[in-house]
């Protein structure tokens, strides 16, 4: 387990969700993942609870009492300048949906819709760089774009963040890559190149910052979220006990055993157990 202290520009760095009743969400996700919460909002402001595992931040649950839209899990991409990024968004055909907003000394956030209407947030860091723990059981592991036009997504996100979308698999899913990201990771994890080669990781896997998946059943374009778990089957059982609905799974896929769930507020997310192949 390694603490994340920094994220390069163009890499997703944080996830949170806003709820009318955050206490119910705290009970659910705390019960499922073992998260411990701290309200970091100033007195009198809507509550914003950071979630931690092993003393390291992993996500947050915010209070939005006047919410008149369906709650979701939000993904934030680390940027150097929020205004400059929104200019790239509008120049590439997207729409700014929230202008840069200061979050105290922590940093600044903004939000936009891509050319298909999928919503994403950006984070210009101050004191808070992003999640301190990722890719560990109980923590966020990745976010995925559900898109009806991979070519349009490549054009848009390539212009905004410099992302590249790899070749699709048999199901039409593909990796989203930020070239050079694996070299950044190697600064704190010198064995990562050798480990990826040992397990036969596909080309570009070390640079992966997300995935794309084709839209199904007439759903609108959107971003989804996956949390890592130690045991997918046990996590599904516990989630059901806490009031979740099982949408799909558990099922086996390359490198993972996963399931799609809906929490008691109806918000979908995926739990994923890492099942690496035998080393070659």
ABEGO torsion letter per residue (X at the ends): XBBBABBBBGBBABBBBBBABAAAAAAAAAAAAGBBBBBABBBGBBBBBBBBBGGBBABBBBBBAABABBBBBBBBBBBABAAAAAAAAAAAGBBBABBBBBBEAAEBBBBBBBAAGBBBBBBBBBABAEBABBGBBGBBABBBBBBABAAAAAAAAAAAAGBBBBBBBAAGBBBBBBBGAAAAAAAABAAAAAAAAAAGBBBGAAABAEBBBBBBGGBBBBBBBBBBBABAAAAAAAAAAAGBBBABOBBBBBGBBBBBBBBAAGBBBBBBBBBBBBBX
